[in-house]
Amino acid sequence: MEPQIQSFVDSLAVPATQAESVERVLNKDPNVAAFLKGESWAAAALTATACASLKVILGEGKVDTKPVNQATANENWSQTCWELPTCVITPQNKKDVSLALKIIRFFMIQFAVRSGGHSPNPGWSSIDEPGILIDLQKLDQVSLSADKKVASLGPGGRWGKVYEALDPHGLSVIGGRIPQVGVAGVILGGGFFHFSGEHGLAADNVKNFEVVLADGRIVNANAAENSDLFWALKGGGSNFGIVTKFDLYTIPVHDIWYSVSIYTPDQAYACIDAFTEWQKKGSSDLKSTVAMIIGLETITLGLLYSKTSTSPAAFEPFNKITPAVVAVPPTNGTVLSLTQILASTSSSVPMRHDYRGISSGVDAQLYKDVYKVWKEKATTVHASTGANMTFVLQPIPAGLTRASKAKGGNPMGIPEKNHQWWTTLVDWTDPKDDATVRSAPIAITETWKQLSKQRGLEVPYIFMNDASRDQNPIASYGKDNVQRLKAIAAKYDPARVFQNLQSGGFLLKNV
């Protein structure tokens, strides 16, 4: 037996019967010996052996090996991420994650981690063979501390279930806006919620991260323990470890006010004017926020207020426009009831998706000029491919950054001024149209850059949760923050497991 194999198996600290079984699996494959000697080896065979070892250690019920169930791979939201790995690991606790990472690190196996699988970027939460997918869906716990001040969430949970669990307690957390999205991806990318202007991003509201590091160690990261890692995880993405538990501060936001109205395309400029007027005046009331989604056929305007009301004065600019349809009349509801409405609007039909993000200062004419280009591109790409594309202005008040700083700060470098994060979601069906469809939002992003710069309205920040595969959001965090993040990654992952073996993600090695 190779001494490295014996040493490695001992390091797993598993029962003797399992250790013996793993040794037999490893000694059976000549690729293992070749790999350890630095000779040539077959990556596919070595990955299969790693998967077989994991099946012995974790149990058959937690490891789906080749041929992997296609339905498991197809749990990713976007068909662009329907890939078949060599095996899928479904850990049920932090120790399972630790053992998986030890195997992956020892054999230098390519891997991906899936929380909710809502990224459309290939390789971010998916991987083709030879590779291992760590699927965190079983780590979906939601629990509340005795004093109800902290909610502990598993990375594989969905935000709809989180709000459902907290609703009976009259509480909520700053999390994801879309109910079907997974917990981990939202928080590690920042996490913009309806009421982030008042409370900061989801990442700002984390009290503690429980993290499995690349070498399998399990640590806590908070303000007192591993505080540098704590800071880095608040928007630093998947560069540092696999988070197995998020402890979030709860917020006393339960009863809220909201309405949703539909407008026609010829009202686009009027809606943009009202939105901009609200940004300049009404958004100073941090309890208010606006969701405006423009499509080719309809414009959806959601007005939200973080406490009950009759008619919040902040939304006065929108009273000037008569909607075509009042989809949801002014309602005093709850965070959960709003979440259920949003869930009902989501399509379950599998499609190909992409999204993209960019920021700018507040200016109605800039918005209209980019909208004009968007409309032309959206019309053309729809006619040629059937793709549907949205135009979304997300309002970011200065209060968001002030709230972030008050809660310890983060690495994202978000400017403390009133601005917006534009995003688009584009949906289509045929893989042969991928390049054509994606070229449209790429061109619109360039228009944003050019016009914003020309008019002194440039905001370089890119929101990670909205970024497409070819964008580099961490590069927009600022030079000092990037250098600090790289130093922290080197400290906690000196072997560069998450940089070199992870199949995708917004990795520091690319900054």
Summary of the structure (lengths in Angstrom):
residues: 511
radius of gyration: 23.6
end to end distance: 41.9
largest distance: 79.4
contacts: 1809
relative contact order: 0.11
helix: 43%
strand: 22%
